[in-house]
Amino acid sequence: MTIQPRTMIVFPGQGSQHAGMLDAAPETDGFERLLDAAEALSDIELGAISVLGSDEDLSDTRVAQPLLYLTDWAWGTALLDSGLQPDGAAGHSLGELAALAIAGVYSVEAGLELVVERSKLMATQTAGDLGSMAAVIGLDASTVSACLNGIDSVWVANDNSDSQIVISGLDASVEAASLVLSEAGARRIIPLKVSGAFHTPLMEPAAHAFAETLRGADFSDAVFPVYQNADPRPTTDAETIRERLIRQMTSPVMWTDTMAQMTADGPIHLIEAGPGNVLTGLAKRIESVRARAVESVGIETVIEEAARS
């Protein structure tokens, strides 16, 4: 008996931003209004930066987070408007906030306010702390964790796949860990385009302030299951989603476990909604996953393939 693949939609986070990503996104009702609101909330000319900004400009977390949220949301909304009926959703780091908006946990406007507040808190927390992140290619999480033992102020921040782990911490600690990891057999160590040591205890003050904002926000039950970074077991319950999101800023992104949870009941058709194809690339080695990046192949193609699967 052939098991019909389920369709999952996933949203990328920081590191996937690129110049022109707003122009590449589909036209969606209200998008210009949302961009205006994002610029007013952030006091940054986000539209101009999205077109003409350098990599350094775009790596500023106050810029990257609202731009990614809006781009992710535009792609996700266009997919739903085109008839896609996902069986679940997840987002990588910042992408989780877009996934929750698409799943109806809060309105796109309320999510935008959360994202801008999150970006401001994280930018303030990382200002002058000399924090950074790096992707470790070729080693699994247990090996990387063992190599970090004895090195202060560096942690596993993202367990992305069995051969890609992201470390995060103070610059000197990340550099020291990179040397140890290279000696342990890492094929490559790639600095990431982010402005701080995200998903570590170093973010605790910002996380505490953001938790107060989240506790005061209106959350509804999700219209389909969501798989969250801090605990990827699927849920639709509003209060469970809120508590997991509160933990997200200081917890590692458990993407390997997210994929395992999504495929626990059989094969899936994975659609990456947002700029780039990072999450599609991470899924390539998983036999039970067929992954497509909508920015690369277009909405019509992914809708047709989902219908045929």
N, C-alpha and C positions, 0 to 999 in steps of 0.2 A: 504494500500500500504506500503510495507516494504522499508525503506530508506537504501540504501547500505552504510555501514560505510566507511568513508574516512580514509586514512592511514596517520598518522603524525609521524615524527621522531624527537626525542628529545635527547639532549646531556647534561649529567651531568656536574657540575662544582666542585669547591674545596670542599673538604669534602668527595668526592667519591674515592679519590686516595687510592691505597693500593699496598703493595709490590707484585711484579709479574704481575702487570696489563699489562705491555707491552708484556710479554710472553703469556698472555691469549688472546691478540688481534690477529686478523687474519693476515696472511702474505699479505702485499700489496706492489705492485711495487713501488720502490723508498723509502720504509720506512727507511731502514738503512741509506740512504743518508740524509733523513730528520733528523734522530736522530743525525747524525754527525753534521749537520748544527745547530741543536738546542744546542749541546754541545759547538760548536764554538761560537755561539752568546751569550750564557749565561756564558761561561767559567766555566761550572760545568759538572762533569761526571754523566750525567743524567742516562745513561744506567745502570751503576753500582748501583746507588742509587735506581733505580726502582726495582732491584732484591734484594739487601741486606740492603736497607735503613730502619731505624727505623721509627716509626710514627712521631717522632720529625723531622727527616730528610725530610720526605715526606710532612710535613706541611709547610715547608719553601716555601713561595709563589713563589720564583725564581725557585724552583724545581717542585712544584705541577702544576703550570700553563702550562709550555711547555709539561710536561709529559701527563697531561690530554688532552691538545689540540691534541697531536699526537695520543693518544689512541682513543679519540672520533672520530678523522678523519679516522683512520684506520677502525674502525667498520662501520662508515657511508659509506665510500668508498666501502667496501666489500659488504654492503647491496645493494648499487646502482649497482655494478658490477654483483650482483646475480639477477638483474632484478627488484628490488623494485623501484616503481615509486611513491614517496610520494606526497601527496597533500599539504603538508606544513611542516615547521620545526621550532623548537625553541631550545634554549639552556639556561640552568640555569646559570646565571652569566658568568664565564669563558666559559661555554659550548656554549654561544651565538656566540663566535668567531669561533668555530668549525662549528656550524650550518650555518654561513654565507659562510664559505669556501665550504661546501658541496652544498650549494645553488648557487654556482658560482659567488658570489659577488666579491671575489678575489681569487687568486691562493692559494694553500696550503702553498707555500713558502712565499708569501706575508703575509698570515695570521700568519705564524710562527714568522716572524719578528715583527709583531704587538704584538703578545702574549709575546715574550721575553721582548720587550720594556715595555709593560704594567706591567709585573711582576717585572722588575727592579724598575720602578717608584713607584709601590705600596710597594715594600720592603723598599725602601729608605724612603718613607713617614711614614711607620709604625715602623721603627727602633727607639726603645726607647720611643715610645708613650704609651706603656702599654695599647694597645687596644685589645679587644676580642669580640667574638660573642657567643651567646647561643641560642639553640632552645627551645622554650616554647611550651610544649605539653598540649593540653586540653583547650586552650583559643583561641578565634578568634581575628582578627586584631583590631576591635574596642575596645574590652575589654583590650587588651594589650596596645593600644595607650592611653587609659584613665589612665591606671596604671602608664604610663611613665610621665604623666603630673607632673611637679614640680621636676623631677629628671634631672639634667643637664647632657649633653654629653652622652646621650643614645637615640637610635632611633629604630623604626621598620625597619629592613634591608631587610627581605624577608617575603612576605605574601605567604607562601607555600600552605596552605590549610585552611579550616575552623577550624582546630584544631592544626595547627602547624605554629607558627610564630617565626621568628628569630630576636633577638635584637642584636644591635651592638653599641659599644661605648668604652669609657675609662673603664679600668678594674674595678675601684671602683664604677663607675656608673652602670655597668652591674651587679655587685654584689648587689648593693642597689636595683636595679630594680628586681632582682631575688627574693629577700626577699618579696617585695611587691606583685609580681606575684604569689608566692607560697601561700601567705595569701589570694589572690583573687581566688584561686582554681586551679592553674596550677597543672596538674598531675605529670609532670616531667620538669626539666630544665637541658638541656644537653649542656655542653661546646663543641664548635665545633673545629675541627682540622684545624684552620686557624691561621695566624700570625698577624692579625690586625683587626681594626674596619672598615671592608669593607662596601661599599654601605651607607656611611654616609657623612655628610659635612666635617668630619675630613680628607677625601681623596681629598679635593678640590685642593690643590697644585699639586698632582699627576695627577688629572683629567685634570687640565688646560694644563699641559705639554703634556699629551697623546692626547688631543684635537688637538694640533698643528700637531702631527704626523698623526692623522686620516684625517685632512683636506688636507694633502699632499699626501695621499694614493690614488691609483686608485681603484675606486669602479665601478662595473657593476650592472645592474639590476639583481635581483635574478631570477633563472629559475623556481622557485615555491615560493609561499608566505612564508614569515618569520614572526614570532610573537616575538617581542623583549621585553626585560625586562622593559625598561622605558616606553614603550607604546605598548601593545600587540595587537593592531589592525593590521590585516595582511596587508602586503605591499610587493611589488617587486621593488619599486622605489629606485634607488641607493642613491640619495641624502637624501631621507627620512630615509633610513637605516643608513647612515652616521651620521645624526644629532641625531638620537635616540641612536646610539652607543656612541657618545660623552657624552651623559647624563648618561650613564649606571653606571659609576664608583661611582657616588655620589647619585644615585637614588635607591630606593628600588626595589627588584626583585618582580614583580607583577605576581607571578606564578598562584595564584588563578584566576586572571583575564585572564591569558593566557589560562588556561583550559576552562574557560567560553567562550572565543572567539573561540577556536578550536571546541567546541561542539555546537556553536550557530546554525549551520546548520544541526545538527543531530549527530548521534553516530560516534565515531572514534575508529580506531585501533591504539593504541599508541605503538611505538617501541622505547625503550630506548637504544641508541647506545653509549656505553662507559662502564667504569668500574662500577660494583655494580648495585643496583636496587633502589636507593633513589627515583627517579622520578616515577618509577613504583609503589612504596609504596604509594606515595602521591596521586596517581590516583585511588587507590583501592576503595575508598568510593564514587566515581563518577559513577552513574549508566550507563551513556551513553558512558563510556570509557572502552575498554578492553585493558589492558596494559601488555606488555611483555618486559623483560630485555634481550637483546641479549647475554650478557656475561653469563647469567644463562641458557638459553635454546638453544642457537646456532642460526646461520644464517638460516640454512635450515628450522628449525621449524617456525621462524617468517615469512619467505617468504611464506611457505605453508599456514600458518594461515591467512596472509594478502590476499592471493589469494582466500581463501575460504570465507572470510568475506564479 
